[in-house]
């Protein structure tokens, strides 16, 4: 039996390393995301609190991939330290096998799997929905989309908007003039006593709704006059927000329950969105479960990998673990691409990397327990010695 103190310390070390790795990776990803979306943020003049809120909503999207990476890194670095410090050798001398040390990392990997599954099933759609809603709300109330009262506002592409009184907090406008030049063949001037600016998060757009007004439309030499109860103008956010696309929802932004509904009705989904969109739904369904399982698979794979590289410095260990994850994610990306293209079933393409790494991990554990696993660092050291001797001779 493994002493409880050993198991507890091993589990705590795994947890601390996991939090450190996850925090570092998430910070790097978010910094890169800031640079990618800099035009959006600059166009809205966001403050630090606004940026923090948007990053909070974006975090689940990245954590779906980062949790397996952090899980693998923490297990690998922990067992690499134990093997390098000869702790594993001391435990083996005391009658403790590698199998007896597995409950702590297996429990840790199962907790990471459960956490990532929660992020996948609930957190991702929650974050993306709130991100879209918040960006649209900022677009309605922040700098470039704030309509000034008594001023001809020209920042909307193809539109000129004038309002005598404006309440930007509630999106209310009175005594409105709108000149629509978005269509070359016809120009329209709209007069309305009142209107509202409403966000439409489902379709990623801002709606300018006018009530009880009149439209004066000029088409070539003809002028027509129409009255209306409600007239809606959709604002082109793709150009206003620095080219950021917030239009129709993508499969990766939908909840898992919604994805399952769409996947269970292929005829209706294909008819409404097309065959390519339906294949993306199928791929996303399997992606939401395959990536959480990667925590357990990669965690088990990392244990014999650390034993094989006994004596490796920690900084090189991080690079080695990341290279192995790159191999895993390359296989996973091939499964994504082939699944969306329809050349390979998502059940095979997305689960095959897990199967390969699981078999490799189980085989590696077996060889490590029997002390037959290759000691790559020692082999490299012996190889350097032989090369030096031959050069000296």
MOURVEN-V680432 format. One record per helix or strand of 2 or more residues. SS is the DSSP state (H for helix, E for strand). FROM is the first residue (numbers start at 1). TO is the last residue. If there is no record, write none. Layout:
# MOURVEN-V680432
{{SS,FROM,TO} {SS,FROM,TO}}
This chain:
# MOURVEN-V680432
{{H,4,36} {H,38,44} {H,48,84} {H,87,93} {H,98,141} {H,143,145} {E,159,167} {E,172,180} {E,187,200} {E,205,219} {E,222,235} {H,237,240} {H,251,253} {H,256,264} {H,266,273} {H,275,308} {H,314,341} {H,346,349} {H,352,369} {H,376,392}}
